[in-house]
Amino acid sequence: MARIRTVATALRPLLPLHLVRPAVDYRLAKLRLARGSGDRGAISIELALAVLVLVAVAGTVVYAITQLGNHVKEQIPDNVTSDGKTS
C-alpha cells in the first residue's frame, strides 16, 4: 500500500488523480473486505478489474504515442539536401 501511495505521489503532476480516486478507493475497500473475510473469488475479481484498468491505461498511452509519432512524421520533409536545406 505504501508503494501505491509513493507512485501516486510521483504521478500527481501528470494525472488528475482526484477524478479517479473515489473509484480506486471503492475498489480497494472491496478488496480489503474480501481479504478480511477470506473470499478468494472476490479477491480474484478485484485484482482482475485492476489489471483491466491498467491494460486500458497502457493502451491509451500507446495510442497517444502512436498518434504523436504519426503527426510528427507528417511534418518531416522528405527532400533534405546535404547542406540541411529543403529543395
PDB file of N, CA, C and O in Angstrom:
ATOM      1  N   MET A   1       0.823  -1.191   0.000  1.00  0.00           N
ATOM      2  CA  MET A   1       0.000   0.000   0.000  1.00  0.00           C
ATOM      3  C   MET A   1       0.869   1.257   0.000  1.00  0.00           C
ATOM      4  O   MET A   1       0.524   2.255  -0.633  1.00  0.00           O
ATOM      5  N   ALA A   2       1.986   1.205   0.706  1.00  0.00           N
ATOM      6  CA  ALA A   2       2.868   2.368   0.732  1.00  0.00           C
ATOM      7  C   ALA A   2       3.468   2.616  -0.647  1.00  0.00           C
ATOM      8  O   ALA A   2       3.683   3.761  -1.042  1.00  0.00           O
ATOM      9  N   ARG A   3       3.736   1.536  -1.374  1.00  0.00           N
ATOM     10  CA  ARG A   3       4.305   1.677  -2.707  1.00  0.00           C
ATOM     11  C   ARG A   3       3.304   2.352  -3.641  1.00  0.00           C
ATOM     12  O   ARG A   3       3.691   3.166  -4.481  1.00  0.00           O
ATOM     13  N   ILE A   4       2.025   2.022  -3.502  1.00  0.00           N
ATOM     14  CA  ILE A   4       0.994   2.646  -4.327  1.00  0.00           C
ATOM     15  C   ILE A   4       0.919   4.137  -4.042  1.00  0.00           C
ATOM     16  O   ILE A   4       0.787   4.948  -4.959  1.00  0.00           O
ATOM     17  N   ARG A   5       1.005   4.493  -2.773  1.00  0.00           N
ATOM     18  CA  ARG A   5       0.977   5.918  -2.417  1.00  0.00           C
ATOM     19  C   ARG A   5       2.192   6.649  -2.976  1.00  0.00           C
ATOM     20  O   ARG A   5       2.077   7.790  -3.423  1.00  0.00           O
ATOM     21  N   THR A   6       3.361   5.996  -2.955  1.00  0.00           N
ATOM     22  CA  THR A   6       4.575   6.618  -3.484  1.00  0.00           C
ATOM     23  C   THR A   6       4.440   6.851  -4.984  1.00  0.00           C
ATOM     24  O   THR A   6       4.795   7.920  -5.481  1.00  0.00           O
ATOM     25  N   VAL A   7       3.931   5.860  -5.702  1.00  0.00           N
ATOM     26  CA  VAL A   7       3.738   6.010  -7.144  1.00  0.00           C
ATOM     27  C   VAL A   7       2.698   7.081  -7.427  1.00  0.00           C
ATOM     28  O   VAL A   7       2.878   7.898  -8.331  1.00  0.00           O
ATOM     29  N   ALA A   8       1.618   7.086  -6.669  1.00  0.00           N
ATOM     30  CA  ALA A   8       0.572   8.089  -6.870  1.00  0.00           C
ATOM     31  C   ALA A   8       1.111   9.496  -6.627  1.00  0.00           C
ATOM     32  O   ALA A   8       0.742  10.432  -7.336  1.00  0.00           O
ATOM     33  N   THR A   9       1.973   9.648  -5.639  1.00  0.00           N
ATOM     34  CA  THR A   9       2.563  10.957  -5.352  1.00  0.00           C
ATOM     35  C   THR A   9       3.479  11.389  -6.492  1.00  0.00           C
ATOM     36  O   THR A   9       3.511  12.563  -6.860  1.00  0.00           O
ATOM     37  N   ALA A  10       4.223  10.436  -7.048  1.00  0.00           N
ATOM     38  CA  ALA A  10       5.123  10.770  -8.155  1.00  0.00           C
ATOM     39  C   ALA A  10       4.354  11.132  -9.409  1.00  0.00           C
ATOM     40  O   ALA A  10       4.805  11.975 -10.185  1.00  0.00           O
ATOM     41  N   LEU A  11       3.197  10.511  -9.626  1.00  0.00           N
ATOM     42  CA  LEU A  11       2.413  10.764 -10.831  1.00  0.00           C
ATOM     43  C   LEU A  11       1.418  11.906 -10.685  1.00  0.00           C
ATOM     44  O   LEU A  11       0.764  12.278 -11.659  1.00  0.00           O
ATOM     45  N   ARG A  12       1.294  12.459  -9.505  1.00  0.00           N
ATOM     46  CA  ARG A  12       0.303  13.506  -9.263  1.00  0.00           C
ATOM     47  C   ARG A  12       0.372  14.667 -10.254  1.00  0.00           C
ATOM     48  O   ARG A  12      -0.675  15.125 -10.712  1.00  0.00           O
ATOM     49  N   PRO A  13       1.574  15.168 -10.607  1.00  0.00           N
ATOM     50  CA  PRO A  13       1.585  16.266 -11.580  1.00  0.00           C
ATOM     51  C   PRO A  13       1.115  15.848 -12.969  1.00  0.00           C
ATOM     52  O   PRO A  13       0.692  16.695 -13.756  1.00  0.00           O
ATOM     53  N   LEU A  14       1.181  14.558 -13.281  1.00  0.00           N
ATOM     54  CA  LEU A  14       0.854  14.100 -14.624  1.00  0.00           C
ATOM     55  C   LEU A  14      -0.620  13.742 -14.798  1.00  0.00           C
ATOM     56  O   LEU A  14      -1.177  13.933 -15.880  1.00  0.00           O
ATOM     57  N   LEU A  15      -1.243  13.238 -13.773  1.00  0.00           N
ATOM     58  CA  LEU A  15      -2.602  12.735 -13.900  1.00  0.00           C
ATOM     59  C   LEU A  15      -3.548  13.461 -12.948  1.00  0.00           C
ATOM     60  O   LEU A  15      -3.170  13.783 -11.822  1.00  0.00           O
ATOM     61  N   PRO A  16      -4.752  13.715 -13.388  1.00  0.00           N
ATOM     62  CA  PRO A  16      -5.743  14.285 -12.462  1.00  0.00           C
ATOM     63  C   PRO A  16      -6.324  13.176 -11.581  1.00  0.00           C
ATOM     64  O   PRO A  16      -7.437  12.704 -11.813  1.00  0.00           O
ATOM     65  N   LEU A  17      -5.557  12.770 -10.570  1.00  0.00           N
ATOM     66  CA  LEU A  17      -5.947  11.641  -9.742  1.00  0.00           C
ATOM     67  C   LEU A  17      -7.219  11.900  -8.957  1.00  0.00           C
ATOM     68  O   LEU A  17      -7.904  10.956  -8.562  1.00  0.00           O
ATOM     69  N   HIS A  18      -7.540  13.138  -8.728  1.00  0.00           N
ATOM     70  CA  HIS A  18      -8.756  13.426  -7.968  1.00  0.00           C
ATOM     71  C   HIS A  18     -10.007  12.965  -8.722  1.00  0.00           C
ATOM     72  O   HIS A  18     -11.070  12.811  -8.121  1.00  0.00           O
ATOM     73  N   LEU A  19      -9.885  12.748 -10.024  1.00  0.00           N
ATOM     74  CA  LEU A  19     -11.036  12.284 -10.790  1.00  0.00           C
ATOM     75  C   LEU A  19     -11.270  10.781 -10.649  1.00  0.00           C
ATOM     76  O   LEU A  19     -12.413  10.328 -10.716  1.00  0.00           O
ATOM     77  N   VAL A  20     -10.219  10.013 -10.458  1.00  0.00           N
ATOM     78  CA  VAL A  20     -10.355   8.555 -10.375  1.00  0.00           C
ATOM     79  C   VAL A  20     -10.188   8.024  -8.947  1.00  0.00           C
ATOM     80  O   VAL A  20     -10.397   6.838  -8.695  1.00  0.00           O
ATOM     81  N   ARG A  21      -9.821   8.884  -8.041  1.00  0.00           N
ATOM     82  CA  ARG A  21      -9.572   8.431  -6.679  1.00  0.00           C
ATOM     83  C   ARG A  21     -10.790   7.797  -6.005  1.00  0.00           C
ATOM     84  O   ARG A  21     -10.626   6.775  -5.338  1.00  0.00           O
ATOM     85  N   PRO A  22     -11.992   8.338  -6.138  1.00  0.00           N
ATOM     86  CA  PRO A  22     -13.134   7.678  -5.495  1.00  0.00           C
ATOM     87  C   PRO A  22     -13.345   6.245  -5.979  1.00  0.00           C
ATOM     88  O   PRO A  22     -13.674   5.366  -5.183  1.00  0.00           O
ATOM     89  N   ALA A  23     -13.162   6.006  -7.257  1.00  0.00           N
ATOM     90  CA  ALA A  23     -13.334   4.650  -7.785  1.00  0.00           C
ATOM     91  C   ALA A  23     -12.242   3.721  -7.261  1.00  0.00           C
ATOM     92  O   ALA A  23     -12.514   2.572  -6.912  1.00  0.00           O
ATOM     93  N   VAL A  24     -11.007   4.220  -7.206  1.00  0.00           N
ATOM     94  CA  VAL A  24      -9.904   3.405  -6.689  1.00  0.00           C
ATOM     95  C   VAL A  24     -10.108   3.116  -5.210  1.00  0.00           C
ATOM     96  O   VAL A  24      -9.892   1.988  -4.768  1.00  0.00           O
ATOM     97  N   ASP A  25     -10.517   4.105  -4.444  1.00  0.00           N
ATOM     98  CA  ASP A  25     -10.773   3.888  -3.017  1.00  0.00           C
ATOM     99  C   ASP A  25     -11.877   2.858  -2.799  1.00  0.00           C
ATOM    100  O   ASP A  25     -11.778   2.025  -1.898  1.00  0.00           O
ATOM    101  N   TYR A  26     -12.915   2.909  -3.608  1.00  0.00           N
ATOM    102  CA  TYR A  26     -14.016   1.958  -3.501  1.00  0.00           C
ATOM    103  C   TYR A  26     -13.520   0.541  -3.775  1.00  0.00           C
ATOM    104  O   TYR A  26     -13.836  -0.389  -3.032  1.00  0.00           O
ATOM    105  N   ARG A  27     -12.734   0.382  -4.855  1.00  0.00           N
ATOM    106  CA  ARG A  27     -12.232  -0.949  -5.211  1.00  0.00           C
ATOM    107  C   ARG A  27     -11.272  -1.463  -4.136  1.00  0.00           C
ATOM    108  O   ARG A  27     -11.292  -2.650  -3.812  1.00  0.00           O
ATOM    109  N   LEU A  28     -10.438  -0.589  -3.584  1.00  0.00           N
ATOM    110  CA  LEU A  28      -9.513  -1.016  -2.531  1.00  0.00           C
ATOM    111  C   LEU A  28     -10.267  -1.422  -1.266  1.00  0.00           C
ATOM    112  O   LEU A  28      -9.877  -2.371  -0.587  1.00  0.00           O
ATOM    113  N   ALA A  29     -11.334  -0.713  -0.952  1.00  0.00           N
ATOM    114  CA  ALA A  29     -12.137  -1.080   0.215  1.00  0.00           C
ATOM    115  C   ALA A  29     -12.787  -2.450   0.006  1.00  0.00           C
ATOM    116  O   ALA A  29     -12.830  -3.266   0.926  1.00  0.00           O
ATOM    117  N   LYS A  30     -13.293  -2.698  -1.205  1.00  0.00           N
ATOM    118  CA  LYS A  30     -13.874  -4.008  -1.501  1.00  0.00           C
ATOM    119  C   LYS A  30     -12.813  -5.110  -1.418  1.00  0.00           C
ATOM    120  O   LYS A  30     -13.093  -6.212  -0.946  1.00  0.00           O
ATOM    121  N   LEU A  31     -11.599  -4.809  -1.878  1.00  0.00           N
ATOM    122  CA  LEU A  31     -10.513  -5.787  -1.809  1.00  0.00           C
ATOM    123  C   LEU A  31     -10.147  -6.091  -0.358  1.00  0.00           C
ATOM    124  O   LEU A  31      -9.928  -7.248  -0.002  1.00  0.00           O
ATOM    125  N   ARG A  32     -10.080  -5.061   0.472  1.00  0.00           N
ATOM    126  CA  ARG A  32      -9.767  -5.286   1.895  1.00  0.00           C
ATOM    127  C   ARG A  32     -10.840  -6.132   2.576  1.00  0.00           C
ATOM    128  O   ARG A  32     -10.529  -7.022   3.368  1.00  0.00           O
ATOM    129  N   LEU A  33     -12.102  -5.848   2.263  1.00  0.00           N
ATOM    130  CA  LEU A  33     -13.191  -6.646   2.833  1.00  0.00           C
ATOM    131  C   LEU A  33     -13.102  -8.108   2.396  1.00  0.00           C
ATOM    132  O   LEU A  33     -13.282  -9.018   3.206  1.00  0.00           O
ATOM    133  N   ALA A  34     -12.825  -8.321   1.126  1.00  0.00           N
ATOM    134  CA  ALA A  34     -12.718  -9.689   0.620  1.00  0.00           C
ATOM    135  C   ALA A  34     -11.530 -10.408   1.235  1.00  0.00           C
ATOM    136  O   ALA A  34     -11.616 -11.592   1.560  1.00  0.00           O
ATOM    137  N   ARG A  35     -10.420  -9.695   1.397  1.00  0.00           N
ATOM    138  CA  ARG A  35      -9.242 -10.313   2.001  1.00  0.00           C
ATOM    139  C   ARG A  35      -9.496 -10.635   3.469  1.00  0.00           C
ATOM    140  O   ARG A  35      -9.068 -11.675   3.971  1.00  0.00           O
ATOM    141  N   GLY A  36     -10.196  -9.733   4.150  1.00  0.00           N
ATOM    142  CA  GLY A  36     -10.500  -9.962   5.560  1.00  0.00           C
ATOM    143  C   GLY A  36     -11.424 -11.154   5.776  1.00  0.00           C
ATOM    144  O   GLY A  36     -11.285 -11.878   6.762  1.00  0.00           O
ATOM    145  N   SER A  37     -12.354 -11.357   4.870  1.00  0.00           N
ATOM    146  CA  SER A  37     -13.280 -12.481   5.021  1.00  0.00           C
ATOM    147  C   SER A  37     -12.759 -13.759   4.378  1.00  0.00           C
ATOM    148  O   SER A  37     -13.379 -14.814   4.513  1.00  0.00           O
ATOM    149  N   GLY A  38     -11.639 -13.681   3.686  1.00  0.00           N
ATOM    150  CA  GLY A  38     -11.062 -14.865   3.068  1.00  0.00           C
ATOM    151  C   GLY A  38     -11.759 -15.287   1.788  1.00  0.00           C
ATOM    152  O   GLY A  38     -11.623 -16.437   1.371  1.00  0.00           O
ATOM    153  N   ASP A  39     -12.486 -14.408   1.165  1.00  0.00           N
ATOM    154  CA  ASP A  39     -13.214 -14.715  -0.061  1.00  0.00           C
ATOM    155  C   ASP A  39     -12.264 -14.607  -1.253  1.00  0.00           C
ATOM    156  O   ASP A  39     -12.035 -13.517  -1.777  1.00  0.00           O
ATOM    157  N   ARG A  40     -11.719 -15.738  -1.675  1.00  0.00           N
ATOM    158  CA  ARG A  40     -10.724 -15.733  -2.750  1.00  0.00           C
ATOM    159  C   ARG A  40     -11.334 -15.346  -4.099  1.00  0.00           C
ATOM    160  O   ARG A  40     -10.659 -14.732  -4.925  1.00  0.00           O
ATOM    161  N   GLY A  41     -12.575 -15.689  -4.326  1.00  0.00           N
ATOM    162  CA  GLY A  41     -13.224 -15.327  -5.585  1.00  0.00           C
ATOM    163  C   GLY A  41     -13.345 -13.823  -5.739  1.00  0.00           C
ATOM    164  O   GLY A  41     -13.087 -13.284  -6.815  1.00  0.00           O
ATOM    165  N   ALA A  42     -13.732 -13.150  -4.680  1.00  0.00           N
ATOM    166  CA  ALA A  42     -13.866 -11.690  -4.726  1.00  0.00           C
ATOM    167  C   ALA A  42     -12.498 -11.025  -4.887  1.00  0.00           C
ATOM    168  O   ALA A  42     -12.367 -10.018  -5.584  1.00  0.00           O
ATOM    169  N   ILE A  43     -11.482 -11.597  -4.237  1.00  0.00           N
ATOM    170  CA  ILE A  43     -10.131 -11.049  -4.392  1.00  0.00           C
ATOM    171  C   ILE A  43      -9.697 -11.168  -5.847  1.00  0.00           C
ATOM    172  O   ILE A  43      -9.117 -10.238  -6.407  1.00  0.00           O
ATOM    173  N   SER A  44      -9.979 -12.310  -6.453  1.00  0.00           N
ATOM    174  CA  SER A  44      -9.602 -12.514  -7.853  1.00  0.00           C
ATOM    175  C   SER A  44     -10.319 -11.524  -8.766  1.00  0.00           C
ATOM    176  O   SER A  44      -9.720 -10.991  -9.700  1.00  0.00           O
ATOM    177  N   ILE A  45     -11.576 -11.285  -8.501  1.00  0.00           N
ATOM    178  CA  ILE A  45     -12.338 -10.341  -9.321  1.00  0.00           C
ATOM    179  C   ILE A  45     -11.780  -8.931  -9.176  1.00  0.00           C
ATOM    180  O   ILE A  45     -11.617  -8.222 -10.169  1.00  0.00           O
ATOM    181  N   GLU A  46     -11.490  -8.527  -7.962  1.00  0.00           N
ATOM    182  CA  GLU A  46     -10.945  -7.181  -7.738  1.00  0.00           C
ATOM    183  C   GLU A  46      -9.595  -7.026  -8.422  1.00  0.00           C
ATOM    184  O   GLU A  46      -9.325  -5.990  -9.029  1.00  0.00           O
ATOM    185  N   LEU A  47      -8.750  -8.035  -8.333  1.00  0.00           N
ATOM    186  CA  LEU A  47      -7.446  -7.950  -8.977  1.00  0.00           C
ATOM    187  C   LEU A  47      -7.586  -7.977 -10.505  1.00  0.00           C
ATOM    188  O   LEU A  47      -6.825  -7.310 -11.206  1.00  0.00           O
ATOM    189  N   ALA A  48      -8.546  -8.739 -11.018  1.00  0.00           N
ATOM    190  CA  ALA A  48      -8.785  -8.758 -12.460  1.00  0.00           C
ATOM    191  C   ALA A  48      -9.254  -7.389 -12.938  1.00  0.00           C
ATOM    192  O   ALA A  48      -8.853  -6.940 -14.011  1.00  0.00           O
ATOM    193  N   LEU A  49     -10.089  -6.729 -12.164  1.00  0.00           N
ATOM    194  CA  LEU A  49     -10.533  -5.376 -12.527  1.00  0.00           C
ATOM    195  C   LEU A  49      -9.361  -4.399 -12.526  1.00  0.00           C
ATOM    196  O   LEU A  49      -9.275  -3.522 -13.385  1.00  0.00           O
ATOM    197  N   ALA A  50      -8.466  -4.555 -11.564  1.00  0.00           N
ATOM    198  CA  ALA A  50      -7.290  -3.684 -11.507  1.00  0.00           C
ATOM    199  C   ALA A  50      -6.407  -3.903 -12.734  1.00  0.00           C
ATOM    200  O   ALA A  50      -5.905  -2.941 -13.316  1.00  0.00           O
ATOM    201  N   VAL A  51      -6.218  -5.148 -13.127  1.00  0.00           N
ATOM    202  CA  VAL A  51      -5.422  -5.442 -14.323  1.00  0.00           C
ATOM    203  C   VAL A  51      -6.098  -4.873 -15.558  1.00  0.00           C
ATOM    204  O   VAL A  51      -5.430  -4.336 -16.442  1.00  0.00           O
ATOM    205  N   LEU A  52      -7.404  -4.985 -15.626  1.00  0.00           N
ATOM    206  CA  LEU A  52      -8.151  -4.446 -16.763  1.00  0.00           C
ATOM    207  C   LEU A  52      -7.958  -2.936 -16.881  1.00  0.00           C
ATOM    208  O   LEU A  52      -7.765  -2.417 -17.980  1.00  0.00           O
ATOM    209  N   VAL A  53      -8.009  -2.246 -15.774  1.00  0.00           N
ATOM    210  CA  VAL A  53      -7.805  -0.789 -15.784  1.00  0.00           C
ATOM    211  C   VAL A  53      -6.386  -0.459 -16.220  1.00  0.00           C
ATOM    212  O   VAL A  53      -6.180   0.460 -17.013  1.00  0.00           O
ATOM    213  N   LEU A  54      -5.403  -1.201 -15.709  1.00  0.00           N
ATOM    214  CA  LEU A  54      -4.017  -0.945 -16.094  1.00  0.00           C
ATOM    215  C   LEU A  54      -3.788  -1.192 -17.588  1.00  0.00           C
ATOM    216  O   LEU A  54      -3.063  -0.437 -18.236  1.00  0.00           O
ATOM    217  N   VAL A  55      -4.392  -2.227 -18.126  1.00  0.00           N
ATOM    218  CA  VAL A  55      -4.263  -2.500 -19.563  1.00  0.00           C
ATOM    219  C   VAL A  55      -4.923  -1.384 -20.375  1.00  0.00           C
ATOM    220  O   VAL A  55      -4.400  -0.984 -21.416  1.00  0.00           O
ATOM    221  N   ALA A  56      -6.051  -0.888 -19.912  1.00  0.00           N
ATOM    222  CA  ALA A  56      -6.714   0.215 -20.612  1.00  0.00           C
ATOM    223  C   ALA A  56      -5.854   1.476 -20.591  1.00  0.00           C
ATOM    224  O   ALA A  56      -5.757   2.177 -21.598  1.00  0.00           O
ATOM    225  N   VAL A  57      -5.239   1.763 -19.469  1.00  0.00           N
ATOM    226  CA  VAL A  57      -4.360   2.931 -19.374  1.00  0.00           C
ATOM    227  C   VAL A  57      -3.154   2.749 -20.291  1.00  0.00           C
ATOM    228  O   VAL A  57      -2.759   3.685 -20.986  1.00  0.00           O
ATOM    229  N   ALA A  58      -2.568   1.561 -20.298  1.00  0.00           N
ATOM    230  CA  ALA A  58      -1.420   1.298 -21.167  1.00  0.00           C
ATOM    231  C   ALA A  58      -1.813   1.434 -22.636  1.00  0.00           C
ATOM    232  O   ALA A  58      -1.054   1.989 -23.430  1.00  0.00           O
ATOM    233  N   GLY A  59      -2.978   0.940 -22.998  1.00  0.00           N
ATOM    234  CA  GLY A  59      -3.452   1.072 -24.373  1.00  0.00           C
ATOM    235  C   GLY A  59      -3.644   2.523 -24.766  1.00  0.00           C
ATOM    236  O   GLY A  59      -3.329   2.913 -25.890  1.00  0.00           O
ATOM    237  N   THR A  60      -4.157   3.317 -23.853  1.00  0.00           N
ATOM    238  CA  THR A  60      -4.343   4.744 -24.110  1.00  0.00           C
ATOM    239  C   THR A  60      -3.004   5.439 -24.330  1.00  0.00           C
ATOM    240  O   THR A  60      -2.872   6.283 -25.217  1.00  0.00           O
ATOM    241  N   VAL A  61      -2.019   5.082 -23.524  1.00  0.00           N
ATOM    242  CA  VAL A  61      -0.687   5.676 -23.675  1.00  0.00           C
ATOM    243  C   VAL A  61      -0.075   5.282 -25.016  1.00  0.00           C
ATOM    244  O   VAL A  61       0.494   6.125 -25.710  1.00  0.00           O
ATOM    245  N   VAL A  62      -0.188   4.008 -25.385  1.00  0.00           N
ATOM    246  CA  VAL A  62       0.352   3.558 -26.674  1.00  0.00           C
ATOM    247  C   VAL A  62      -0.346   4.270 -27.825  1.00  0.00           C
ATOM    248  O   VAL A  62       0.310   4.690 -28.779  1.00  0.00           O
ATOM    249  N   TYR A  63      -1.654   4.411 -27.751  1.00  0.00           N
ATOM    250  CA  TYR A  63      -2.402   5.118 -28.793  1.00  0.00           C
ATOM    251  C   TYR A  63      -1.944   6.578 -28.894  1.00  0.00           C
ATOM    252  O   TYR A  63      -1.755   7.095 -29.995  1.00  0.00           O
ATOM    253  N   ALA A  64      -1.769   7.235 -27.756  1.00  0.00           N
ATOM    254  CA  ALA A  64      -1.347   8.638 -27.766  1.00  0.00           C
ATOM    255  C   ALA A  64       0.045   8.784 -28.370  1.00  0.00           C
ATOM    256  O   ALA A  64       0.291   9.712 -29.140  1.00  0.00           O
ATOM    257  N   ILE A  65       0.950   7.883 -28.029  1.00  0.00           N
ATOM    258  CA  ILE A  65       2.308   7.956 -28.577  1.00  0.00           C
ATOM    259  C   ILE A  65       2.286   7.687 -30.080  1.00  0.00           C
ATOM    260  O   ILE A  65       2.996   8.349 -30.836  1.00  0.00           O
ATOM    261  N   THR A  66       1.482   6.729 -30.514  1.00  0.00           N
ATOM    262  CA  THR A  66       1.370   6.433 -31.941  1.00  0.00           C
ATOM    263  C   THR A  66       0.822   7.629 -32.708  1.00  0.00           C
ATOM    264  O   THR A  66       1.332   7.972 -33.774  1.00  0.00           O
ATOM    265  N   GLN A  67      -0.203   8.256 -32.174  1.00  0.00           N
ATOM    266  CA  GLN A  67      -0.771   9.427 -32.838  1.00  0.00           C
ATOM    267  C   GLN A  67       0.239  10.572 -32.899  1.00  0.00           C
ATOM    268  O   GLN A  67       0.331  11.265 -33.912  1.00  0.00           O
ATOM    269  N   LEU A  68       0.983  10.769 -31.834  1.00  0.00           N
ATOM    270  CA  LEU A  68       2.003  11.815 -31.816  1.00  0.00           C
ATOM    271  C   LEU A  68       3.073  11.516 -32.855  1.00  0.00           C
ATOM    272  O   LEU A  68       3.508  12.413 -33.576  1.00  0.00           O
ATOM    273  N   GLY A  69       3.501  10.248 -32.937  1.00  0.00           N
ATOM    274  CA  GLY A  69       4.509   9.866 -33.922  1.00  0.00           C
ATOM    275  C   GLY A  69       4.030  10.078 -35.343  1.00  0.00           C
ATOM    276  O   GLY A  69       4.786  10.568 -36.182  1.00  0.00           O
ATOM    277  N   ASN A  70       2.790   9.718 -35.628  1.00  0.00           N
ATOM    278  CA  ASN A  70       2.244   9.922 -36.974  1.00  0.00           C
ATOM    279  C   ASN A  70       2.137  11.399 -37.308  1.00  0.00           C
ATOM    280  O   ASN A  70       2.386  11.801 -38.444  1.00  0.00           O
ATOM    281  N   HIS A  71       1.769  12.206 -36.327  1.00  0.00           N
ATOM    282  CA  HIS A  71       1.639  13.644 -36.554  1.00  0.00           C
ATOM    283  C   HIS A  71       3.005  14.270 -36.840  1.00  0.00           C
ATOM    284  O   HIS A  71       3.131  15.107 -37.734  1.00  0.00           O
ATOM    285  N   VAL A  72       4.004  13.872 -36.097  1.00  0.00           N
ATOM    286  CA  VAL A  72       5.352  14.433 -36.281  1.00  0.00           C
ATOM    287  C   VAL A  72       5.950  13.926 -37.591  1.00  0.00           C
ATOM    288  O   VAL A  72       6.650  14.671 -38.278  1.00  0.00           O
ATOM    289  N   LYS A  73       5.682  12.670 -37.945  1.00  0.00           N
ATOM    290  CA  LYS A  73       6.229  12.101 -39.176  1.00  0.00           C
ATOM    291  C   LYS A  73       5.753  12.877 -40.399  1.00  0.00           C
ATOM    292  O   LYS A  73       6.500  13.026 -41.366  1.00  0.00           O
ATOM    293  N   GLU A  74       4.520  13.371 -40.365  1.00  0.00           N
ATOM    294  CA  GLU A  74       3.987  14.150 -41.481  1.00  0.00           C
ATOM    295  C   GLU A  74       4.703  15.490 -41.634  1.00  0.00           C
ATOM    296  O   GLU A  74       4.720  16.058 -42.727  1.00  0.00           O
ATOM    297  N   GLN A  75       5.287  15.995 -40.570  1.00  0.00           N
ATOM    298  CA  GLN A  75       5.935  17.303 -40.618  1.00  0.00           C
ATOM    299  C   GLN A  75       7.406  17.229 -41.021  1.00  0.00           C
ATOM    300  O   GLN A  75       8.030  18.268 -41.238  1.00  0.00           O
ATOM    301  N   ILE A  76       7.971  16.033 -41.125  1.00  0.00           N
ATOM    302  CA  ILE A  76       9.371  15.880 -41.500  1.00  0.00           C
ATOM    303  C   ILE A  76       9.464  15.958 -43.029  1.00  0.00           C
ATOM    304  O   ILE A  76       8.790  15.201 -43.728  1.00  0.00           O
ATOM    305  N   PRO A  77      10.292  16.862 -43.548  1.00  0.00           N
ATOM    306  CA  PRO A  77      10.405  16.964 -45.009  1.00  0.00           C
ATOM    307  C   PRO A  77      11.136  15.752 -45.591  1.00  0.00           C
ATOM    308  O   PRO A  77      12.030  15.188 -44.961  1.00  0.00           O
ATOM    309  N   ASP A  78      10.738  15.363 -46.810  1.00  0.00           N
ATOM    310  CA  ASP A  78      11.352  14.212 -47.464  1.00  0.00           C
ATOM    311  C   ASP A  78      12.605  14.581 -48.255  1.00  0.00           C
ATOM    312  O   ASP A  78      13.498  13.750 -48.417  1.00  0.00           O
ATOM    313  N   ASN A  79      12.680  15.778 -48.734  1.00  0.00           N
ATOM    314  CA  ASN A  79      13.759  16.171 -49.638  1.00  0.00           C
ATOM    315  C   ASN A  79      14.703  17.155 -48.953  1.00  0.00           C
ATOM    316  O   ASN A  79      14.604  18.365 -49.154  1.00  0.00           O
ATOM    317  N   VAL A  80      15.604  16.631 -48.153  1.00  0.00           N
ATOM    318  CA  VAL A  80      16.588  17.456 -47.459  1.00  0.00           C
ATOM    319  C   VAL A  80      17.922  17.260 -48.147  1.00  0.00           C
ATOM    320  O   VAL A  80      18.370  16.128 -48.328  1.00  0.00           O
ATOM    321  N   THR A  81      18.567  18.366 -48.536  1.00  0.00           N
ATOM    322  CA  THR A  81      19.859  18.286 -49.206  1.00  0.00           C
ATOM    323  C   THR A  81      20.971  18.117 -48.192  1.00  0.00           C
ATOM    324  O   THR A  81      20.728  18.137 -46.986  1.00  0.00           O
ATOM    325  N   SER A  82      22.198  17.949 -48.681  1.00  0.00           N
ATOM    326  CA  SER A  82      23.326  17.693 -47.782  1.00  0.00           C
ATOM    327  C   SER A  82      23.662  18.912 -46.914  1.00  0.00           C
ATOM    328  O   SER A  82      24.291  18.760 -45.867  1.00  0.00           O
ATOM    329  N   ASP A  83      23.258  20.109 -47.327  1.00  0.00           N
ATOM    330  CA  ASP A  83      23.546  21.297 -46.518  1.00  0.00           C
ATOM    331  C   ASP A  83      22.433  21.575 -45.499  1.00  0.00           C
ATOM    332  O   ASP A  83      22.486  22.584 -44.795  1.00  0.00           O
ATOM    333  N   GLY A  84      21.428  20.694 -45.410  1.00  0.00           N
ATOM    334  CA  GLY A  84      20.390  20.821 -44.402  1.00  0.00           C
ATOM    335  C   GLY A  84      19.185  21.632 -44.833  1.00  0.00           C
ATOM    336  O   GLY A  84      18.293  21.891 -44.026  1.00  0.00           O
ATOM    337  N   LYS A  85      19.146  22.035 -46.088  1.00  0.00           N
ATOM    338  CA  LYS A  85      18.013  22.817 -46.584  1.00  0.00           C
ATOM    339  C   LYS A  85      17.107  21.944 -47.429  1.00  0.00           C
ATOM    340  O   LYS A  85      17.547  20.970 -48.040  1.00  0.00           O
ATOM    341  N   THR A  86      15.853  22.303 -47.454  1.00  0.00           N
ATOM    342  CA  THR A  86      14.912  21.541 -48.300  1.00  0.00           C
ATOM    343  C   THR A  86      14.950  22.098 -49.707  1.00  0.00           C
ATOM    344  O   THR A  86      15.098  23.303 -49.912  1.00  0.00           O
ATOM    345  N   SER A  87      14.816  21.214 -50.661  1.00  0.00           N
ATOM    346  CA  SER A  87      14.846  21.665 -52.054  1.00  0.00           C
ATOM    347  C   SER A  87      13.461  21.743 -52.621  1.00  0.00           C
ATOM    348  O   SER A  87      13.290  22.105 -53.785  1.00  0.00           O
TER     349      SER A  87
END
